[in-house]
Amino acid sequence: MTHLKKFGLLLALSLAGSGLGASAQVVAAGTAEPDQPTDALVPPTSASDFTASQLDDVLAGSWRSEANRARDAWRHPKATLQFFGIQPDQTVIEITPGGGWYAELLAPLLHDNGHYIAAEQAPSTDSEARTDDSKLRRKFAADPAHFGNAAIVSFDPKKPVFGAPASADLVLTFRNVHNWVMADTAPAMFKAFYAVLRPGGVLGVVDHRAADGATLAAVKSSGYLPTAAVIKLATDAGFKLDERSEINANPADDHGHPKGVWTLPPTLALGDTDRAKYQAIGESDRMTLRFVKPAAATH
């Protein structure tokens, strides 16, 4: 039985027990004992509560590795996905999911009633893309119970298309915009996000945040980006900034590292040099931005 079916059944039983059902309860002759005990389980009080419960389930999933679980403290997946307004019946496209850290959560969450689509850069265009595509396909094939309904689409980063126009409810991208900025493909990517989202749909962006006052030219090769530069990419494509969050902020990150963001975990590009220092800082300071495609789309 799916989560939503269970939710519907619990709701029906609760309504019946409270006398709010469509028909009166049938009770045994000579008794006033209801079919449902008064201490019966009740369903979540709202759709957001129900989604929170499902997020807890996938976060605790046995299919997740210990290494991935350990990063929850830095990536804040539950709060981040709730901020982006995810629902288990949505069509969600994750852009360049890499090895599938978020796919391990999103695909099972959407398995029964929604649709998870991983958009991977065409394997023929880049060696890292070939590795990521292969890794993700192996992950999905090895566990059809959780990933059997997930899909993978390939795109050309210079002329990206992620699906039929207005076919997605939510587009998500985690720590990728800096790569597109360095490759000069970011404007095309954001325009493609806009095209695939339905009017009213949401674009969720998490990326490494540069220090206040930093210019794009100064930090472009470091992996960090000025928040204003990312907002401009989105608004130039037609999006409206809906809200920003400090969910993924890290005040301990001073943004000035020898090898940029890759100095910090999980990459630790300096190897054993100052390893304890960078592990103590933790993962990078990150912006978390929610954009909306206007209901009356203008592009």
Secondary structure, DSSP 8 states (H G I E B T S, - for coil): --HHHHHHHHHHHHHHHHT-SSS-----TT----SS-TT-----SSHHHHHHHHHHHHHT-TTS-HHHHHTHHHH-HHHHHHHTT--TTSEEEEE--TTTTTHHHHHHHHTTTSEEEEEEE-GGG-HHHHHHHHHHHHHHHH-HHHHTT-EEEEE-TTS---SSTT-EEEEEEES-HHHHHHHT-HHHHHHHHHHHEEEEEEEEEEEEB--TT--HHHHGGGT-B-HHHHHHHHHHTT-EEEEEE-TT--TT--S--TTGGGGSTTT-TTTTTTHHHHHHH-S--EEEEEEE--SS---
